[in-house]
Each structure stands twice: as C-alpha cells, then as structure tokens.
Amino acid sequence: MVRRSLVPMLVFAAACSPNVIVELTGLPAEVTALRIDASLDGSPFPTIEKPRLDRFVLELPSGTNGALEVNVSGIGLNGCTISKGVARADAVRSAQYYATNLTVANQAIPPSYCRCGQSSFRFQKISNAATQLDPGQVYRGVWGTSAQAVTFFGTGGSLLQYGGANNWNFLAGVPGSNIFLDGHGDAAGNLWGADSSASLYHFDGKSWRSERTSAGANSVWAGAPNNVWTGGDKCQVQRFDGQVWKSIPTPATCIGPNRSISRVWGIGDTVWAFGDKNSSNGFVLICTTSGCSEQTLSTNVTLSSAWGDSLNNFWAVSSMGTIFKLNPTTHLWQSVQKPPSAGLLDVWGSGPEDVWAVGINGTILHFDGSAWAVHGQSGSFGNAIMESIWGYGCELFAGGASSTVLRYTTP
C-alpha cells in the first residue's frame, strides 16, 4: 500500500523567505519516520521545519544561491530504510518572494540499514517434513527476493524453498547436478547454483539448465541477468553478459593448480574474488570487465566468504575465525577485533550497523556498528556447522550441515 500525499502546489511566503516546501509521493504506508539529508552545492545543512510524513519545510541559510539536493529515506520497523527518493533544484536563492517547491518521489527498496540486534527477533530452528526429507543435507548457499521467497542450495543439487506463512518445500535433485557450493540470484527471479562438478546451473523462472562455462564454478554472484560472475579453481574468473560467458584475465601470480576461488561478491560493476593459495594463504582479486588485480590482506589466512553493500561496509571472513574489513582508501583488507570464535564460513548484513557471521560449532556473531559480539544464541543448535546466511531486513535465514535451517524472526 502506498501512502497518499498532497498535490504539489506553489506556496507563497513572506518577502525574502528562505523556505523550500518539499512534498513527498510514493511513500510506503509502513514508513514511520523520515531521514532527510539536504545539501547546497555539496555542503550539508540541517535546518528543517515541521517534518511530516507527507511534506516538510527546509529553511535555507541566509544568502543562499546554489544547487539544492534533498535525499529522503523512509524508515520502517527495526529502523530499516524501506524507501528512498531524491530531488534537485538549480539556482535556489534565499532572497526571493516565494518559496521553492520540490517533489520527492519515493520508491520502495529492500530493507537496509537495520538495527536487527536491538529487535525482539530470535533464531528458531526449522524442523518440519520438508527439512527432514533428507537429514543429510548441507546448505552452503541461501538467497531470496523477499522474506517470503527464499531458496537454500543443498547437496545432491537439492533445493529447500520458503514461500512465507511457514510454507516450506524440498525439491530433490536439480537434474545433472552434484553438490551446490554456492547460490545467488537477481531481482528478476533468476537463480544460479555453483556446483561441485565444475558446472553452473541457471533457473530462469521456469526450468533449470546447465550453463557450459569454460571454467569451473565454486561461487556465483548475480548483479543482474546480464551481469553474472563466477570464480573457480586455478584462479579462474568468468562473467556472463546475458549472451555469452567470457573469461576475465587474472594476474599471472594467481594462476595455478593450487589457487582456488571460494567466493565472489560484487558491488555494481566491480567484483571481488576471494580464495586461497596452497590451502593456507588467502588472496583477494578486484575485477572489472577488463581484468583483475590483487589486493592486500593484512593477515595471510584462507578466506571463506565475503559480503558488502559499499566500499565503506565490505567484510570478509575466514575459516580460521578472522574477520577482515576493506579500507577503501588504502585498498587494504585489515583484520578487525572480535571475540574468540570457531571458524567462520559466511557473512551477510543489512547495513553498516547490522552485519552477521556464522560458522563452525553453530557460531553466530553480530556487528552493531561499533563492535563484534557473540550472539546470545550462538552454539545453541547442536553445534551444527553453519555455512550460509542471508536476510531481508531483520528476517534472517541460515543454513548448514545435517539439514540445519535457522530463521531469525519474531518469537
């Protein structure tokens, strides 16, 4: 449901009024507060009068004469950003006889910038007919388009899907597949599964088929139907442009039989490949369509997974329990302080104040924007090896060995 908003109209004010009247359209009904960021010629200013959910007034600094930009974020449950909009006006002046009017059209987005650690949510182990059809499943990948459309990628090419309202469905064996090592998808409904038989499988919304790439696929990341990346053995990286697969050149120092990429992750048109050399020393490649170059790790350990939504909020974890964060200025992956833990196998977050990591012995860690901490339910589910985590806002889904499936939701 979309919140109804006022029709934009010219509002006259007192002589030399410095006001800007901002009207909002398309604001989701679930929005309970606004975050407003305004700037003049790139410099922010905080003066806002009478903010409401359908309109507000900006009081411009005296003597204003420049380009105005107004960014509006709609805040919903658990502090999540659930909509965004922006409007701009050139040559805004404070010495005028009428107020400047702007309309900010908001669009709903997947929940982000949440504060899930402060919510009343708890992890629940899912045990039902679907999860127990094959008790030996290992779910090494999980991805979804919403909290009511989630897919776990398992062994034997099997899939476990959640459709909301406690509707779970186990699909045994994508034809020809072996063990899914990773899985990802895009907003258009495509699913991609990286298989241990060095194959890649693609679901186009109707059926699965094998993608015959020229290199093995240990991991897959899909930014869009025409922007799909894989990483495999011998430091091989490939990209699908919607028509064909192309190999991406990697550094000569990386290529070799003992160089294996375990995870790929992208932000926009740039992709990072994480792996190990000789099963002991980790490496990171930063890739564009023209090729890859190597970045530096502050500590040489094998990397198992990575996640990020921006260069300022990009994380990688290792099977040795180390957590790294990218320094966007130096391009150095620096290890960060964290409580002692077993090895970590996957990481995911909704924003800079809400990042999660899972791993061996049922380990669950959470970062609240200030520090990493052991979650209160860490190790509470039979010490299962947790190998994957994904979420939609504060609704989290985690998978692991022995058909272990966790859901982080309201009690």
C-alpha angles and dihedrals in degrees: 000000000000123000113242114240137196121270109255112250138167110266119200119214138183120295114291091011112176094199131126117198110212119196122194127215132181095024111161115242090237091067111111101171142013133233109206124193116181129178139181115211088341097309115114124230126187105205110125127159125208102342113206133173093254102035144355141183128241118207107211122214115261114272094023116171115155150070116317125206123185122191118190125191122190113221122209139166117347091009092290120158104234103168139027137192139168136196132183136197127188126217096014111179129192094207098073136113098237137038122260113242125213131179117208112200109206123207126198115247134182109280112274140163089040129166097219095155088066094051128097090245121127135189114257125191111232112222117167142121093286096051092045098050088093111017092185096065120130113202106205097165137037130177139156147173094228140351087274097050112054131150127198117201113217146170122297088030089287126154132206113201131192119203102179131263091064090299107152124173128187116208113194118217127345099229112269096004127123119188122347109226095181141355138198141161146184138243091262090068099257117144125200125194124192108213130205090232087072091256132121122219125205129199111197096189094276110047145356124250136173118253110215104216122174092237135048120262122222093159139016135199124187119197093168138339088274097041110061122147133192135188126199148155123321089033093286120165125186136181132204115211095190093272112044141007117246130190115238115218114248129194116281089233089062100048115096145103094270097048109099128176111216101178140017124195132174142202110196110312095343122087132191124209119204124196150123141266117220090348092285114062121061129217138188126209124195110207140191128172089274097055150294134275130189126255126202128257117206089215126031106235134132112268120219106179147353141197136180142157096196140004088262093054107040121133138182130188134200137212086241090065097255121139122206132193126197118243100213092201101050095026087227121141103224126195113237134210116267139154117273112276144157121265118308121224107176142017135194137163144182093216146324093301096046120051126147134197128189134186151127121004091020092294116180121181129179133200116205098188094274109049144356116250138178109257115239092243096048110134092009098118105069094287090278119175105256110207107169141033134178134160148188107216106311094339102102130186123195130182136190149142126333090030090293112171123175129189123196107211144121115310 
